[in-house]
Every structure is written in structure tokens, then in C-alpha cells.
Amino acid sequence: MKRRRAKNILIISLLTFSLIMTGFLPTGERASEFKLRRVVIDAGHGGKDPGTVGKTSREKDVALSLALKLGQYIEELMPEVEVIYTRKSDTFIELKERASIANRNRADLFISIHCNATTTGGVYGTETFVMGNKNFNANFEIVKRENAVILLEDDYEENYEGFDPKSPESYMMFNLMQKAYFANSLSLAEKIENDFVTRVNRSSRGVKQAPFYVLWTTSMPSVLVEVGFLSNANEERYLNSKDGQTYIASGLFRAVKAYKEEIESL
């Protein structure tokens, strides 16, 4: 285990250096010229992985519907921004491949859409995550759930170098990446939650940090949005309604638009 962990740290260090050399990291003059040209929208789960399940719906279906609606808004209202989807149908996409899609396409932004759940039906509200380990123990249950899709993949032990989504020790190396994008990721996350409260009239549980695999391995500002709890009957109805999905997707769009205006005005 020690040897494998050391290997992982070495790989991450080399990857970070490679990203800097190839221009992925926003350094120097490149940072001041940063523009939002390409967005990857990731509908969580899919195919054999339903995600969390409510009484009448599945996370994978709600996430896909919202992802397509958000993408449609961006394509229609910000035609200068290219939209790339990790999936556009009910298909299973490996967690590593979701990040790879964004990295291969040199995306400027990565947004992963999910639904939350808890054993307590009264819990409700939205929350948006950025990469980080602050309050790790408090967020560990949701981290385990969202990263556990790895266990459904073929040859996951080899593909993920022994990473165990259920083991707190496996997350020690997560701090070594995404620091270059933290400020921008945080800015978008704050805009999302603010719009949900002020424009969409949703209850916000705030912006949080957690070591989600897709946030750790994407080489651009990235957020993971939990749009509500399918374990809450009222939120499940809202998230499956036409109006609810329109309002949520509109809030995400306005946050992306405001983020674009902010970074391109620097």
C-alpha cells in the first residue's frame, strides 16, 4: 500500500508539471486572457448506475434531464460557447472517462449535476461542491456515495491504482490537484447557490468542499451540484416537474453566464 501510494503521488506531481507545460493551468499572461469557450456538462450516473433513488424517480434520469436543459440554454443564449456532454442518453460512463472527456477537449469549465439523498426524509436543499478536504468527515458519506460508482466498473482496482472510494486514507492525495482552479471553482459555486436562493427560491445548504474524483481529475475549474434531495418527497416532486427543472436549469445557466462575464472582464 505504501509503495502504491508513493506511485500515485509521483504520477500526480508529474501530471501537474505536464499540465503547466502544456498550458492547461492558468498561469502568467494566459490567465489574464482566459475566456469561457468550452463547457463540459456531466449528468451524474447513468446506465447500470441509477444513483440515488427516490420513491418515484432515479438520480440518473433527473440529472440527465437537467444537463440537457442547461446545455440547451447555453447553446441558444451563448452560442459562442461550445457545449460538450459526458452523456446524452441513459448510458454508463466510467468516472475516470468523465474527467477525461473534459481534459481531452481542453474544456474551460466542468459542471457535474447530481441529486442528493439521506435516510432522514426531512432534509432538503441544494449544495454545490468544489474540490477540497475542508470538513471532510462531515461530507464523507456523500463523497463515498458519489465516488462508489468506481466499484461498478470493470478492472477498477487496476484503472484506479488501488483507490478505494470507501477508505478515508485513499483521499490523502487529493489535495495535490485542483489548487490552481480553486478560486474560479469557488466563484462559480457561490454564483450557483446564490441564484438558487435569490432567483429560484430554493433553500441552500451552501458551498462545500469534498474530494469527488471528477473534481480532482479535471484540469479546469469544476463544480459538482447537488440540486436537491430525492429522499425528500416535496423536493422529489419539484425536481421531476417541468417547472422545477426549468427553474433549476435556468439558475445554473445564469450562474455560468455571470461567471463568464466575471472572468472575461479581468
C-alpha positions as CSV (number, residue, x, y, z in Angstrom):
1,M,0.0,0.0,0.0
2,K,2.8,2.4,0.8
3,R,4.5,1.7,-2.5
4,R,1.3,2.2,-4.4
5,R,0.6,5.5,-2.6
6,A,4.0,6.8,-3.4
7,K,3.5,5.8,-7.0
8,N,0.2,7.8,-7.1
9,I,1.8,10.9,-5.6
10,L,4.6,10.7,-8.1
11,I,2.1,10.4,-11.0
12,I,0.1,13.4,-9.8
13,S,3.3,15.5,-9.4
14,L,4.3,14.7,-12.9
15,L,0.8,15.3,-14.2
16,T,0.7,18.7,-12.6
17,F,4.1,19.6,-14.2
18,S,2.8,18.4,-17.6
19,L,-0.4,20.5,-17.3
20,I,1.6,23.6,-16.6
21,M,3.9,22.9,-19.6
22,T,1.0,22.3,-22.0
23,G,-0.8,25.3,-20.9
24,F,-3.7,23.7,-19.0
25,L,-3.0,25.6,-15.9
26,P,-3.9,29.3,-15.9
27,T,-0.5,30.9,-15.3
28,G,1.1,34.2,-16.4
29,E,-0.3,36.0,-19.4
30,R,-2.6,33.1,-20.2
31,A,-4.5,33.7,-17.0
32,S,-5.4,37.3,-17.9
33,E,-6.6,36.2,-21.3
34,F,-8.8,33.4,-20.0
35,K,-12.2,33.1,-21.8
36,L,-15.0,30.7,-21.5
37,R,-15.1,28.9,-24.8
38,R,-16.0,25.3,-24.0
39,V,-18.1,23.8,-21.2
40,V,-18.5,20.1,-20.3
41,I,-21.8,19.2,-18.7
42,D,-21.8,15.9,-16.8
43,A,-25.0,14.2,-16.0
44,G,-24.2,12.1,-13.0
45,H,-24.6,8.3,-13.0
46,G,-26.4,6.5,-15.9
47,G,-27.0,3.1,-17.3
48,K,-26.4,0.3,-14.8
49,D,-25.7,3.0,-12.1
50,P,-29.1,4.7,-11.1
51,G,-27.5,6.9,-8.5
52,T,-29.8,7.6,-5.5
53,V,-33.4,6.5,-5.9
54,G,-36.5,8.3,-4.6
55,K,-40.0,6.9,-4.3
56,T,-40.8,7.7,-7.9
57,S,-37.6,8.7,-9.7
58,R,-33.9,7.9,-10.1
59,E,-31.0,10.4,-9.9
60,K,-29.6,9.4,-13.3
61,D,-32.8,10.5,-15.0
62,V,-33.2,13.8,-13.2
63,A,-29.5,14.6,-13.7
64,L,-29.7,13.9,-17.5
65,S,-32.8,16.0,-18.0
66,L,-31.2,18.9,-16.2
67,A,-27.9,18.5,-18.0
68,L,-29.6,18.6,-21.4
69,K,-31.8,21.6,-20.5
70,L,-28.8,23.5,-19.2
71,G,-26.8,22.7,-22.3
72,Q,-29.7,23.9,-24.5
73,Y,-29.8,27.2,-22.7
74,I,-26.1,27.8,-23.2
75,E,-26.3,26.7,-26.9
76,E,-29.2,29.1,-27.6
77,L,-28.2,32.1,-25.5
78,M,-24.4,31.9,-25.5
79,P,-23.7,30.5,-29.0
80,E,-20.0,31.4,-28.7
81,V,-19.6,28.7,-26.0
82,E,-19.3,25.1,-27.1
83,V,-21.2,22.6,-25.0
84,I,-19.9,19.0,-24.6
85,Y,-21.9,16.4,-22.7
86,T,-20.4,13.4,-21.0
87,R,-23.6,11.6,-21.9
88,K,-26.8,12.5,-23.7
89,S,-28.7,9.3,-23.0
90,D,-29.1,6.6,-20.3
91,T,-25.6,5.2,-20.7
92,F,-22.9,4.1,-18.2
93,I,-19.8,6.3,-18.3
94,E,-16.9,5.5,-16.1
95,L,-15.9,8.1,-13.6
96,K,-12.4,8.4,-15.0
97,E,-13.8,8.9,-18.5
98,R,-16.0,11.8,-17.4
99,A,-12.9,13.8,-16.4
100,S,-11.0,12.5,-19.5
101,I,-13.7,13.9,-21.8
102,A,-13.2,17.4,-20.3
103,N,-9.4,17.1,-20.3
104,R,-9.2,15.8,-23.9
105,N,-11.4,18.6,-25.1
106,R,-9.5,21.2,-23.2
107,A,-12.7,22.5,-21.5
108,D,-12.7,25.7,-19.7
109,L,-15.4,24.6,-17.2
110,F,-16.8,21.3,-15.9
111,I,-20.2,21.1,-14.3
112,S,-21.4,17.8,-12.8
113,I,-25.1,17.5,-11.9
114,H,-26.4,15.2,-9.2
115,C,-29.3,14.6,-6.8
116,N,-28.8,14.1,-3.1
117,A,-30.3,11.7,-0.6
118,T,-30.3,10.9,3.1
119,T,-32.0,8.4,5.4
120,T,-33.8,11.4,7.0
121,G,-36.7,12.4,4.7
122,G,-37.0,15.9,6.2
123,V,-33.6,17.0,4.9
124,Y,-33.8,19.3,1.8
125,G,-31.9,22.0,-0.1
126,T,-29.2,22.5,-2.7
127,E,-25.5,22.4,-2.3
128,T,-22.6,22.9,-4.6
129,F,-19.2,21.3,-4.1
130,V,-15.7,22.3,-5.1
131,M,-12.6,20.2,-4.8
132,G,-11.2,20.3,-1.2
133,N,-11.0,18.4,2.1
134,K,-12.5,21.1,4.4
135,N,-15.0,19.4,6.8
136,F,-14.1,16.1,5.2
137,N,-15.6,13.9,7.9
138,A,-18.9,15.8,7.7
139,N,-19.2,15.3,4.0
140,F,-17.7,11.8,3.8
141,E,-21.0,9.9,3.4
142,I,-21.9,11.8,0.2
143,V,-18.3,11.5,-1.1
144,K,-18.5,7.8,-0.7
145,R,-21.8,7.6,-2.4
146,E,-20.9,9.7,-5.4
147,N,-17.4,8.0,-5.8
148,A,-18.7,4.5,-5.3
149,V,-19.6,4.2,-9.0
150,I,-16.0,3.2,-9.4
151,L,-16.9,-0.2,-7.9
152,L,-19.3,-0.9,-10.8
153,E,-16.5,-0.5,-13.4
154,D,-14.6,-3.4,-14.9
155,D,-10.9,-3.7,-13.7
156,Y,-11.4,-0.7,-11.3
157,E,-8.6,-1.8,-9.0
158,E,-6.1,-1.6,-11.9
159,N,-7.6,1.5,-13.5
160,Y,-7.7,3.5,-10.3
161,E,-4.4,2.3,-8.9
162,G,-5.9,0.8,-5.8
163,F,-8.0,3.8,-4.9
164,D,-10.8,2.7,-2.6
165,P,-13.8,5.2,-2.5
166,K,-14.8,3.8,0.9
167,S,-11.5,4.4,2.6
168,P,-10.6,7.8,4.1
169,E,-6.9,7.0,3.6
170,S,-7.4,6.9,-0.2
171,Y,-8.2,10.6,-0.2
172,M,-4.9,11.8,1.2
173,M,-3.5,12.6,-2.2
174,F,-6.5,14.6,-3.4
175,N,-5.1,17.9,-2.1
176,L,-2.3,17.9,-4.6
177,M,-4.5,18.8,-7.6
178,Q,-7.1,21.4,-8.4
179,K,-5.5,24.1,-6.3
180,A,-4.8,26.2,-9.4
181,Y,-8.5,26.3,-10.1
182,F,-9.9,26.7,-6.6
183,A,-10.7,30.4,-6.8
184,N,-12.6,30.1,-10.1
185,S,-14.4,26.9,-9.0
186,L,-15.4,28.7,-5.8
187,S,-16.7,31.7,-7.7
188,L,-18.9,29.6,-9.9
189,A,-20.2,27.6,-6.9
190,E,-21.1,30.7,-5.0
191,K,-23.0,32.1,-8.0
192,I,-24.9,28.9,-8.4
193,E,-26.1,28.8,-4.8
194,N,-26.8,32.5,-4.7
195,D,-29.0,32.2,-7.8
196,F,-30.8,29.2,-6.4
197,V,-31.7,31.3,-3.3
198,T,-32.4,34.7,-4.8
199,R,-33.9,33.8,-8.2
200,V,-35.1,30.2,-8.0
201,N,-36.4,30.4,-4.4
202,R,-34.7,27.2,-3.2
203,S,-33.2,26.5,0.2
204,S,-29.4,26.4,0.0
205,R,-27.2,24.3,2.2
206,G,-24.2,26.3,1.0
207,V,-21.0,25.9,-0.9
208,K,-18.9,23.0,0.4
209,Q,-15.6,21.2,-0.3
210,A,-15.2,17.5,-0.9
211,P,-12.8,15.2,-2.7
212,F,-15.0,14.0,-5.5
213,Y,-13.0,12.0,-8.1
214,V,-14.3,14.0,-11.1
215,L,-13.4,17.3,-9.4
216,W,-9.9,16.1,-8.5
217,T,-9.0,14.8,-12.0
218,T,-10.4,17.6,-14.2
219,S,-7.9,20.1,-15.4
220,M,-10.1,23.2,-15.3
221,P,-12.5,25.0,-12.8
222,S,-15.0,22.4,-11.8
223,V,-18.1,22.1,-9.6
224,L,-20.5,19.3,-8.6
225,V,-24.0,20.5,-7.9
226,E,-26.5,18.6,-5.8
227,V,-29.8,20.1,-6.9
228,G,-31.9,18.6,-4.1
229,F,-32.9,15.5,-2.2
230,L,-34.8,12.7,-3.8
231,S,-35.3,11.3,-0.3
232,N,-37.5,14.4,0.4
233,A,-41.0,13.9,-1.1
234,N,-41.5,17.6,-1.8
235,E,-38.1,18.1,-3.5
236,E,-38.5,14.9,-5.5
237,R,-41.8,16.2,-6.9
238,Y,-40.2,19.6,-7.6
239,L,-37.1,18.1,-9.3
240,N,-39.3,15.9,-11.5
241,S,-41.7,18.7,-12.5
242,K,-41.4,20.6,-15.8
243,D,-41.3,23.9,-13.9
244,G,-38.8,22.7,-11.3
245,Q,-36.4,21.5,-13.9
246,T,-36.8,24.7,-15.9
247,Y,-36.1,26.9,-12.9
248,I,-33.1,24.8,-11.7
249,A,-31.5,24.7,-15.2
250,S,-32.2,28.5,-15.6
251,G,-30.4,29.1,-12.3
252,L,-27.4,27.1,-13.4
253,F,-27.3,29.0,-16.7
254,R,-27.4,32.4,-15.1
255,A,-24.6,31.4,-12.8
256,V,-22.5,30.2,-15.8
257,K,-23.3,33.5,-17.7
258,A,-22.3,35.6,-14.7
259,Y,-19.1,33.6,-14.2
260,K,-18.2,34.1,-17.9
261,E,-18.7,37.8,-17.6
262,E,-16.6,38.0,-14.5
263,I,-13.6,36.1,-15.8
264,E,-13.6,37.8,-19.2
265,S,-13.7,41.2,-17.6
266,L,-10.5,40.7,-15.7
